[in-house]
């Protein structure tokens, strides 16, 4: 900071003196650290006098110079939440740091260090091939994931907010990230507050703090009041001094709490770990069996046996699995970004595919967050038409610096210019909290007569209306107001009178009640269709809103999502469930939504649904939504969400409404299908390779060359990369990893493919069937040409399996992508040429000729046909089993036993999902899918601040946060609720 002004003597008390005196502080701003500045025990920038704020921050109404701002940004940091940056070198190496890669790396060590002796050199060919395979997989995965990360970073950068700030005495527009404490900013209608600030000049300012407090009417602000970053200016204009930026804002402190949890093993990482364990265990079993059979049993020499072990190590490991899945997710993230959904945690794509329940906020998500007059429901109490009621109400409304209600009335006219056409406004009394009404006195230019119109709270207008008022009209007004309240509509009464004298202050004929206007927040035009599409996709949408219960029910009825809704307070009152539900769990599952929701309720609703076995997505836009967004399997920050919500979310929508998330559901299911198809395929190939070559050793002492298995793996991996863009049909219901299903398919397919090779081997070895059809005979089991033939037979049928696993019906009924088809043709063309012509003595293969190549193709095509029927039979068995073990559906009764079974089934995956850090831009999957499983014991305390704090302290970290901050997170909710219940 610059040199300090005159200061009080050391140890002198803070003084503000008289009205002409300048406030002083007994501190040297030059030596003040950032930690001291935001230590509320020493300085409270939110409540101290503005003069002291200016002195402490070494600034004034004229703003900072550019040089001062540049110095301060080094001290305070940029005005944005920190993003987790990944070292590209470590990201690249991470693709070679996972259990599957470890096995391949072990195979490389075996090839170079242990495969020697008997006068033969180390197996350089296999060693180099394995290293190239590892590097190739890492390069592909690194390129795709970095590309997706950069695309998302570019989109996030495009969302960077702008602000108007005074620098060097001039107003300039720049990115809000460059703001520093002491800057003077200018804000007006529609602006988002870019940083925590104190008002210096305020002209009729109202701030919408919904992102902070939930459902709330705009709050008036005066000079000296604090405004929080993320709030929106709804009325007026002002200048303010920035007092907090980045993590030192209210949003920043809350977001850092949510984002501080240790990064643990996510849901997809658990799945990959189990698939990897399955493959490694399969290999280990046959490795041990081969060691005992070959050495003690067959008395193999060292080098011969080592080569057979390398065959299992190289051929059985699905080395490309982490890379293929990473590429699939990265490409999926790019595709979702094209549909206005930015993925900030890449594995969330897989979890989104399994979402069964979507908990959605109402205001701004299901609705427009813009008050509107429901013209078809306007009530009349005189001969005045509905059109004239609306027109006269617009006369009594502001046309500039409008509040939300005035704006809704003026915009209900066919043309907003009608609000002032044909009249001369003589006097206008704006709304104030005491009178609770507005009034206009105007001259009608057509006949030069003077009239008054007043609109406001129904009871106030009723008391004002003395002309033509009868008990019947009064009763009707009360009945209409009650009806509107039951439907969740706000009521605004309108009255008019004439002024015969034509004088502004003249006495009128007496106000006459003419109408009652119903005001509501209408649903978005696409919301009803969006909810219908969600239901078709098997996703149940629940409304979770801080608004009143009646408003929530009316919105639910209009949207066709049901009106079985309850106040959130019932969650803490099990004794009130009698006649409604058997338990709180059943209530949460069956309800269409909850109203009057505080952040701790959102958190609890998500938690209960997860414990019942459901994958839950949660939408939100404010800091009060952050804990629930972090708790949900997939947190979704809607358009215009605060930085705090974006930090806690896994997906950020850049287009208003929920229609974007439907596209995200569909694309995530497409991506999931690609991953599932590949998982079944790769596990099947593992079983096929280890069982085939192990049994051939056991039964026939067949020694297949390890280098050819490496070639097989390289060609397979190259082909399987194209599955990331394969054409697949999204499922009509939510997806979930069923590892028993995957492993069952893998074992059946693998054993069938093994059988095709064993029978082929026996026919070739024990009969002359193929020789009678022009194929040359082999000298023995380990004829080098026989090696080529077995290689081709394994290659064709193994790779052809992908066309079976990728389709739900017959393989020829669902066309694969051109990339996959082209890759398969090229791969098998290369394999065929190797079989026909390759004379590679170093790897013990010789060309077998076109007769044998043709014979193998015919053999494999014949044996390929039954694979579809095996798939259908397996699907029938698995589906029958799945129906008996699915979680209770929304709307269905829930028994105690179902709850306990569901909790046991989902506890591990839920704990894992809770421990994933969300504050990053496409963090690398890193292929390292084994990670410590950090157990999460969630407190059931109802205080929201404690809930947020517990998200961090549960991981063992000792964090400190000012209790005032934690209390405010809770107290603002009560303040917001009281404002919502207050009529305009």
N, C-alpha and C positions, 0 to 999 in steps of 0.2 A: 504494500500500500504506500501511498505518498506520505510526505512528512506530516506529522500530526498537528492539529491545531492546539491552541493553548489548553492545557490540561490542569486538573486539580492536583494539589500536592498529594504525594504518596500517602495512601492511607486515609485520605479525606473522603467523607461520604459523598455519594452521588447527589448532585444538587440540580434542581430545575429553577430555583430562584423565583422571582416575580414574573409577571407576564412579559417584561421586556428583557429578562435575563436569558442568557444562552445556557442550556443544559451542559453539564460537564461530566466526564467519567474519569475515574482514577486508574486508568489503564493506558498503556502505550500501544496503540494499534500496530505499530511496526513490529513489535515482538509477539503479537497475538497469534497463536496457532489456530488452525482450523478446528481442532478438537476443542480448544477453549471457547472459541466463538460459538459453537453449537452445544456447549455444556449449559443446560438450563439452570444449574445451580449457580452459575456465574452471570450469564446473560440470557435473558428471554426476549429474543428479537420479535416474538409474536405479540408481546404486550407492552413493551417499553415505549416511551414517547418517541414520536417520529424524529424529533431533533436529536435524541440520543442515538437512534438508528443511523442517522446521517453521520454523526460524529464517529460512531464505532466502525462503520463501514468506509469512512473517509471518502464521502461522496456528497453530492448536493443535487438540487433540482435540475441543474444544468447537465447532469450526467457525467460519464467518465470520458477520458481521452482514449484513443485507440491503443496507445502504448500502455496505459494503466490496465486496460482490459486484457491485453495480451499477457501482462505480468500476472494478473490474477487468475487467468485460466490455467497457468502452470501451477499455481498454488491450490486452487479449489478443484481443478479438473473440469472436463466438459459437462454441460448441463444435460446429461443423459445417463441412463442406467448402464452399468458396465456390461459388456458382452464377453463371453468366454471365448478367447482366441486360442486356436489350436495350431501348434507348431507344425508346418507342413511336413517336415522331416519325420517327426514322431508319428504324424498321421499316416505317412507312407509305411513306416516300419510296423505300425500297428496291424497292418494287413498280414504280417508274417508272425504276429504274436498272438496265437490262439492255439488251443489243444490240437486241432486238426493240422495246423502248420507245424506244430512241434513234432508230430509223428513223421511228417514228410522231411523235416530237418533231421530227425533221427535216422531216417532212411538214407539221407545224403551222407551222414557221418558213417553209416554202415558201409555205403558204397565206396567211400574214399579211404576209410581207415581200417575196416574189418574185412572187406572183400578183396583179399589178396592171399598169396600163398600158392603152393603147388606149382611154382615157377611162373605164375601169372601175375601181371601188374594189377594195381587197384582198378576198380571199375569206374574209370574216368567218364565214360559215356553216360552212365546212369547218374553220376554225381552232377555233371554239367546239365544234363536234362532236367533233373529235379530242381536245381537252382534257377534255371530259366523258367520253369513252370511256376515256381514261387514268385519270381520277379514279375512275370507276365500277369499273374492274378492280381498282384499288388498294384501294378501300374494301371490296370483297367479299373479296379475299384477306386483307387486314388483319383484318377481322372474324372470319373463319373460323380463321385461324392463331392469333390472340390468344385466341379462345375455346378452341381445343384446348390451348394453353399453360396457360391458367388451370385447365382441367379436370385436367390432369396435375399441376400444382402443388398443387391441392387433394388429389389422391390421395397425392402424396408427403408432404404435410403430415400426412395421416392415419397415415402410417407412422412419424412422428417418435417416437423412443424416449422413454420416461419413466424417471425415476430418483428415488431417495429420498436426500435431502441434508439435512444439519443446517444450518439458518439461524436465527440469533438464539437458539440453544440448543434449538431444536425441530426434530423430524424432519418434513419436508414432502415431498410428491410434486410434481415439476415436469418440464418438458421438459428432456431432456439438453442441448439447445442452449444452455441458460442456465447451464451449469456453468462455473466459472472455476478456475484453479489456486489451491489452498489450501482448496477445499471438502472437507468430510468427507462421504463417501457410504456408504450401507449397501447391501450386496448379499447375496442369498440364492439358494437353488436356483432355477434357471431364469432368473435375471437375466442380461442382457447388460451387460458392463462398458461404461459410457458414455464413459469417457475414460481415458487412460493414468494409472495410479495406483500408489501404494505402499501395501502392506498395513500397517495399524496394529494391528488386532485380527483374528485369524484363528482360527476354530473348525472344525478338520477340513475345510479347504477344498480342493476340487479344481476346476481350471479347464480347460475344453475350449478349446484354442487352435487348433482345426482351421482356423478362418478365417485364421490366421496361418501355421501350419506345414504345412497339408495334413492327411493322415491321421495322427491322433494319439490316443492314449489320454489321458484327463484327467491333468493335472499337479498335484501337491500344492503348495500355497502356504503360506508361513509369514509372520509379521510381518516387514516389511522387504523382502519380495519385490515385484517389479514385476508388474503385470498390465496387459495391453494392451486398448485399446478394441476392441469387437467380439468379445472372448472371452466364453464362456458359463460360468456357475457351475453345475457339475454336482453339487456336494456341499458341505454346510456353509454357514456364514454368516460375514460379515466386515464390518469397517469399513476404509475406505481413504482416503488423502488424494490428491486430484487433483493431478498434476504436469504434465500436458500436455493441451491441448484443441485442437480444430480441426486446422489444418495442422501444429501442433506435436506431434501424436501420431505414433506409428509408422505407422499407417495413413495419416494425413494426408500425411506426408512422401513415402511411396511413391506415393500417389495423385497428388500434385502433380507427381511425375516423369512419370507416364504421361500426365497431362492437359496437360502443358506444351507438347506439340507444336504447331506452327503449324497453324492451320486452313487447309486447302488445298481443292482441288477434289475433291469426292466423286464417287462413281460416277454418281449421277443427274445431277449438275451437268454431267458430261462428256457424257452422253447429250443433255441439253437443249442444250448448246452446239453439238453437231453438228447437231441438228435445226434450231436457229436459223441456223447457217451455211448449211445446205441451202436454207432459205427465202430468206435474204438474197442468196445467190449466184444463185438463180433470178430474183429480182427485178432484181438488178444486170445480169444478162445482157440481159434484155428492156428495161430502162431505157436502156442504152447503145444497143441496137438501135433503139429508138424515137427517141432523140435524132438519130441519123444518118439515119434514114428520114424523119422529120418535117421537120427543118430544112433540111439540105442537099438532101434528096430531094424532098419535097413543097413546100418553101418556105413552111411554116406560119408564121403570125405568132406572136410570142412567147407571148402569153397563151393562145392555143388549144393550143399544144403543151404548155405548163405544166400545163394541166388534165388532159391525157392522162397526163402523168408522175405527177400526183397520184393518178390512178386506180390505177396500179400500186403506188405507195408505200402507199396506204391499204388497198387491197383485198388485196394480197399478203402483208402482215405478219400472222401469227397473234398479234396483240397480246394476246389472252386466254390464250395457252398457259401462261405461267408461273403466272397466277392460277388457271386451271382445274386444273392439276396440283397447285398448292399447296392449293387447296380440297379436292381429292380426297384428298390425303395427310392433311390436317388432320381431315377427317371420318373417314378411316380410323383415325387415332390415337384418336379418341373411341370408335370401335367396338371397337378392340382393348382399350382401357381397361375397357370393359364386360365383356370376357372375361379380366380380371385380368392384362393385359399392358400395362405403362406404357411408352410410347415416349419415350425421352429424346433421340433424334436422328431427326427426322421422316423423313429420306430413307432411314433403315434399313428402312422398310416395303417400299420398292421392292427393296432388296437381299435382304430375307428371302424374297421371292417367288422369287428365283433360287437359293436355297440348295440344294445337292445333297448336302452332307455335314454332319451335325450331330455335333460332338464333345462328348460329355456326360461330366460327372463321375459317379462311381458313388454315393458316400456322400451321402445326403440328397437326391439327385436321382432316380437310378434306384431307390435303396433308401430305407428309412425312417430310417436312421441310428439305429436302436434295436436292440440285441442281442436275439435271440429264441432260445428253445430249439426245435430241430427235433425235436418229440416223436416223430414217426414213425421217427426214426433213432436213438433212445436205445438203447444197448447194455446188456444185462443179464448179470451174472456170478453170479447166485444166483436163488433162488426168489422174490425180492422183485419185485413187479410194477412196471411203468413208472410207474403212478400213485403208488405209494408211494415210488419213487425220487425223483420230482419233489417229493412232499410233504416227505420227510425233507430233501431239499436246501434246500427253502424254510425248514425249521426252522433250518438253518445259514446263513441269510441275514438281513441287516438288513431291517426293515420300515420304518425311518425313516432319513433321511440315506443312502439307498441309493446304491451305485455302479451302473454300468450292468449288471454281471453279476448282482448280487443282484436288481435290478429285473426282469431278464428271467426269472429263475427264479420269483420270487414271482408274476409276472403270467402264468406258464404254468399256474397252478392255475385250476380253474373259478371259484374265488372267492378273492380275495387275503386275505380274513379267515382262511382255512384255515391260513395260515402260523403262526398263534398259537392257533388254536382247539384246545381240549382238552389243552393243555400248559402247564406253568409253566417258564419259562426260568430255570435256576439259574445258569448262567455262559455268557458269550459271548466268544469270542476273535476279534476282527475280523481281516481280511486285513492282512498286512504283507509288505513285499518280501523279508524274510528267510525266513519260514516258507512263504510262498506258498500259504496255505490259511486257511480259516475253520473254527471249531469251536464247536459248541453243546452244552451239557449241559442236559438238560431232564427234567422229571418228567411222565410221562403220567398225566393225571388219572383216566383210566378204571380203571387198575389200580395206580396209585401207584408204578410202577416208574420207574427212572432210566436214561436212555440218552444216548449221545453220537453225534453225526454230524459228519463233517468232509468238506469239499469243497475242491478246489483243483487245482493243477497235477498232471497225471497221474503224473509220475515221483515227486513228493513223496507222493502218496496211495498209490502202489504200495509205496514203502518203508515207509509207515506200516502197511500191511495185512499182518498176520502170520497171521490166522486163515483157515483154508480156502484158503490160497494154494498153488496148484500150478503147475508149469512150463507146463501147458496154458493155465491162466488168464492167466498172465503173458504168454505168447506171443500169446494172443488180444487182450489189452489193447494190446500194441505194434502188432499188425496193425490194430486198429481206429483207434488214434491216427494211424497212417500213412495209412489210408484217409481219415480226416477231413481230414488235412493236404492230401492230394491234391485233395480236393473243396473246399478253402478253408474248412473248418469248424474253429473252435477247440474243443478238447476239455477237458472239466472232469470229473474223476473224483470219485466219491462213495464214502465208506466209513462203516460204523456199528459200534458196539459197545454192549453192555449194561454197567451198573454194578450188580452184585448188592448191594453194600453200601448203595446209595442215598445215599452221601455224594458231595458235589460233587467232592471231591479223591480219591475212592476209586478203586481199581484196577479197570479194566474187563476184560471177557472177551477183549479183543484186537480190533482193527479188522478188519472183513471188507469187501473190495471188493464193492460191490453194483451199480455202474452207471457208465456214461460218457455224459455229456451233450454233444451237439453244439450249439455256439452259432454263430449267424450273423446277419448283417444282412439281413433279408428284403426282397425287392423290394416296392415299393408295389403296392397292389392293382390299380392301373390302368396300371402301367408296361408290362406285356406287350402289352396292347391298344394302348397309345400307340405302341410300337415297330412293331407291325404296321401301324397307320395311317400311320406315317411312311414305311414301306417302300412302302405302296400309293401314297403321294404322290410316290414317286421319291426320297425322302431316305434316304440310308444313315446309320445311327447307329453311331458308334464310341465305345467306352467308353475314357475317358482317366482313369485313377485312380492315386492314390499308394499304393493298397493292394497286397497281395501278389498275385502272378500267379495262384496257385491260387484265391484268393478271386474274382478277376476272372473267371476261366474258369467257375467254378461259377455265378456270377451271370449270365454270358452264356448258359450252357446253360439256366438256369431261365427266362430272358426270351426265349429263342428268337432271340437276336441273333447266335448263333455263338460259338465259343470259340477261334477262330484269333487268339490274342493272344500278345504277346511282352513281355519286359521292355524298358523304355525304353532301357536301356543299350546295346541292340543298334544303336540309331541311330548311335552313335559308333564302331561296330565293323564296318565293311563286310566285313572278312575272315570274319566269322561268318555271312554271308548264304548261303554255299554250300549248295545244296540247298533253300533257303527261297525266295529271290527273286533276280532278276538285278541289282537295284539297291535302294538305300534307298528311292527314290521308289516303286518297285513294291511294296516291303514295306509302306510307309505306306498305299498305296492299297488293298492287298488285305487288310490286317489288320482284324479286328473290334474291336481295341482294344489298348491298351498299359497295363502295370501298372508300379508303382514309378516313377511319373512325377514329375519335378521341374518347376518352372516353365519352365526353359529347354527342356525336352522338349516341353511343351505348345506353346510358341511355335514350335519348329521343325516340329512336326507340322502345325500350321495353315499355316505358310509353305510347306511342301512341297506340301500339297494345293492351295493357291492357285496355286502355280507350275505345277501340272498342269492348270490351267484350271477348277478347281472353286470355287464360291462356298461359303464355310465359315461355319457358325455355331458358336459356342463357348459353353458354359455354365460358370459358375463362381460361387463365393460368397466368396472370400477375397482378401486382398491378393496372395497368391502367384499368383492367376489373372489379375490385372489386365493384365499384358503380353499374354497370349494373348487376353484379351477385347478389348483395343485393337487387336491385330493382325488378328483375325478380321473378315470382312466384316460380320458381325452378332454383337456380343457380347451375351450374355444373362445377366443376374444373376438367379439363382434366388431363391426366397422366403427371407427371413431372411439375405440376403447382407450382407456388410460394406459400410460407406460407400465403401471403396476400390473394391470390385468394382462397386458401383452407378455410381460416377463413370466407370469405364472402359467400362461397358456401354452398349449402344444401347437395349436393352429390359430392363425390370425386371419380373420375374414376382412377383405378390403372392399366389400360391397355390402350395402345395408340389407338387413333382413336375413331370413333363414334359407332362402332358396339356394344360396351358395353351398350350404352344408349338405344339401341333398346330393348335389354333384360330387361333393367330397365323399359321401357315403358310397356312391356308385363306383367312383374311381378307386377308392380304397379296397372295395370288394374285388374289383378286377385285379388289383395288385396282389391281394391276398391269394386269389386263385392261382396266380402265376407262382407265388412262393410255395403254396401247398403242392401244386403239381410237381414242382421241382424237388421238393422235400421227399415226396413218395418215390420219384424217379431215382434220386441219388442214393437213398437208403436201399432201394431195390438193387441197384448196381453194386453197392457194397456187398450185400448178401450174395449176389450172383458171382462176383469175382472171387471172394474168399472161399466160398463153398466149392465152386467149380474147380479152381486150381489146387485146393487142398485135397479134394477127393481124387482128382487125377493123379496126384502124387501118391496118395494112400493106395489106390487101386491098381495103377499102372506104372508107377515110378516115372510119370511124365514130367519133364523139366522144362517149363516154359521160360523163355528168356525175359529177364526183368526189363530190359530196354524196350521191348515191344509193349509191355504193360504201360510203360511211361508214354509211349507214342499214343496208345489207346486213351490214356488220361488226358493228354494234351488235346487230342482231336475232340474228345467228348466235352472238355471244358470250353473249348472255342465255340462249339455248337451250342452249348447250353447258355452261353452269354446272351444269345438272341431271344431266350425265353422272357427276358425282361420287357420285351415289346410285343409279346405274343398276343394274338387275338383270342380273348376268352370272354365268356358270358358271366356277368356278375350274378351272384346268387340272389334269390328273391328273399332270403332271410339272412339275419346276421351270421357272420362266420366265427368260428372258434377253432383253435388248434385242438385236435383230438389225436394225441400222440399214439394212443392205443390203435386207432384207426390207421394212422400212417405206418406204424411198425407192422401191423397185421398185413396191410397191402404189400409192404416191402418184403416180408418173409415169404408170402405166397408167390408174388411175382418173381422174387429172387430164386426161390426153389424151382419154380417152373422153368426159368431160363437156364438154371443149372442142369435140369433134366434134359433140356434140348441139346446141350453140349455133350453130356455124358452119353446119351443115346447115339448122337452123331459119331462120337469117338468110338463107341462099340461097333457101330455099323461099319465104319471105315476099317477098324482094326481086325474085327472078327469075321467079316464077310467080304465078298468081292462085288457087292452091289454097285458101287460107284465105278469100279474098274471096268465092269461090263458096259458102262455107258461112256467109255472113252477117257476116263481119268487114270492117270498113271498110278502105279502102286508105290507104297512107301516101304523102305527097308526095315524100319523098326519104329517103336513108339516115339523116339526122339529124332526122327528124320527132320532135317532143317526145313524141308518143304512142308512137312506136316505141321510144324510150328506156324508157318504162314497161313495155312488153311484154318487152323484153330483160331488164330488171331482175327481173321475176317469173320468167321462164324460168331465169335463173341462180340465183335465190333458192330455188326449190322443189327443183330437182334437187341443188344443192349441199348443202342441209341434209338432204335425204332420204338422202344417202350415209351418214350416221351409222348408219342402221338396217342397212346392209350391213356396215359395218366392225365393228359391235358384236356380230355373230352369227358363229358358226362354221358353221352350216348355212344353210338358206334363212331369209331375214330374218323371215318370218312364223312360224317355228317357235320362236323365242325371244322371249317377250314382254318389251318394254322396261318400265322403271319408269313409273308413272303420271305422275311429274313430267316425264320426258323427253317422253312422248307429249303431255301437256297443253301443254308449252312449244312443241313443234313445231306443234301445231294453232293456238295463239295467234299464233305468229310468222308462219305462212303466211297466216292470216286477215288479219293486219295488212298483209302484203305484197300480198295480193290487193286489199284495200280501197284501198291506195295506187295500185295499177295502174289500178283502175277509176275512182276519183274524184279523185285528187290533181291539182290544177292549180297547180303550183308553178313559176311562171315563173323565179324566181331560180335554180332548179336544172335548168331545161330539161326538165320532164316535164309532160305533160297526161294526164288520164284517158283510157284506151283503151276502156272499156266492158266489159260482162260477156261479150260474144261472144269478145273476144280473151282474157280471163281464162280462160274455159272451154277455149278452144283450147290455151292454154299448159298447163293442167293435164293435158289428155288427152295432149298431146305428151310431157310429162315422165314421165307414168305409163308410157307405152309404152316409152320409152327407159330407164326405171328397171329394168324386169324383167331385162335381160341382165346387170346388175351382179353378181348372185349367181353366174352362170356364169363371169364373168370372175374372180371371187374364187376359185372352186373350181379353175380352171385355174392361177392363180397359186400357190395353196397346194400343188398337186401338184408343180409345178416347184421351189418353195422347199424343200419337205420332202425331195425327192430330193437336193438340194444339201446340206441340213443334215446328213443322215445320214453323209455322207462327211467332214464337218468337225467332228464332235462330239468332246469330250474323252474320254479313256479312262474307262470306267465302273469303279466300285469292284469289285474282284474280278477284273478283267481284266488280262492281262499288259500291261506298259508297255515300249515300245521306246525307245531313246535318241532316235530321230527324233521320236516323239510328245512326249517330254518337252520337246525344244527348240522344237517348233512351239507347244506349249501355253504355254511360257514367253514366247515372242514375242507370242502372241495376248493374253495377260492382263497383261503387265508394266505397261502404262500404267494400267489400271484398278486394279490392286492397289496401285500406288504412290499413286494418288489416295485410295483407301480408307484407307490407313495414315495419311494426313495430316489426317484429320478429327478435330477436337477433340470428345471425348465428354462433357466435364464441363459440361453445361448442361441445362436443362429445356426441351425443345422449342425449340431455337434456331431462329430464323427462317431459312427457306430464302432469304428476302430477294430472291427473283427474280433476284438477281445471280449468274447461273450461270457467268459467266466468271471465273476466278480463276487466279492463278499456279500452275503445276504444279510442285510442289516434289518433286524426285527424291529417292527414299529408298534409300540404300545400306545394307542391313542387315548388320551384322557377324555372322560365324559363330562368334564366341567363345562358349564354353559357360557362362561364369559368368553366373548369373542377374542379379546386381546390375549387371554391365556391360551386359547386355541392356537392362535397364530404363533405365539411364542413357543408353544409345545411342539409345533412342526419342526422347530430347530433343536430345542434342548433335548428332544427324544434321541437325537443322534449322538448325544454325548458332548456336544459343544456347550461351552459356558458363555452364553450371550447376555448382554445387558442392554436394556432399553428403558428409557425414562417412563415411569409409571403413568405420567400424565398422558403420554402418547397412547399407551395401551388403554387407558380409561376412555380417551376420546374416541377411539374406534368403536366403543360400545355406546357412549353417551350420544354421539351424533345420530345414532339410529333412533333413539327416543325423540330427539329434537325433530328429526325428519318426519316421524310418524305424526307428531302433533301438528306439524305444518300441513301435512296431507289432509288431515281431518278438518282443517280450518277452511271454511268457504272463502271464495274470492271477496 
